[in-house]
Amino acid sequence: MIGLVFRLAACAAALLVCGQTYGQDIDPDILKAQAGTYLVAPENGRAGCRMTLGTDMAIGGYSVSGQEACAKPVPSLADAAAWNFDGNGGLILIDPTRKVLARFVENEGSPMKTEDGKLFLLPAAPDGVDHLPTFDNLAGTWTMQRPDGERLCGVTLDGNVGADGNAPLSLSGDCAANVAKLKLAVWHIEGFALTLMGGDGSSLGFDMRSDGNFDKSKQEGGKPLSLVRH
């Protein structure tokens, strides 16, 4: 899967151990680990914007660049001038007057989200992708295939999410034996990663690519495999 478990978890733990809080000097290694380019995107799947959290000093924290791209999709963040840790395991974006524009909090191992739950801060977004995949916009019929186009199975993703955070799926009756034996029955989204799961613990993980289709995660090993929308 794409490494979407937000890096601030380790940073926050280190900050607490060191006793550092908002407004004090941050360990350079922690700062470097947090810096990078992120996609800030609404959880409803609408378009977001990319911005880069830098390590240079800025008013109230550290430098931000690329925020002008937020003017249309996420206008509330277009005036971001700096970012900083908030001292409580979170991260803030602030304007030139040090007004907090957004506060991102930990989200149980997933990408951080704003306190109102409407925006996620997502590192490592695929190039060209400006939105977060949702159950609604991924629901439909897909083909599981090899890179050369060899079809292995048809997969229908149902968009009705259960209380466990998973949604049902169904496989076509002509699946290749190595796919059929997995008895895949439900699917789950985490950031840009899609996981198909069977009742016996079997699973296949996929990472979103720039065209909206998915390739099997490198961590899965084995032969390359893709999920391509019909």
Salt bridges, closest charged atoms under 4 A:
ASP86 OD2 - ARG103 NH1 3.24
GLU115 OE1 - ARG103 NE 3.80
ASP130 OD1 - HIS131 ND1 3.18
ASP174 OD2 - ARG151 NH1 2.85
ASP211 OD1 - ARG209 NE 2.85
ASP215 OD1 - ARG209 NH1 2.74
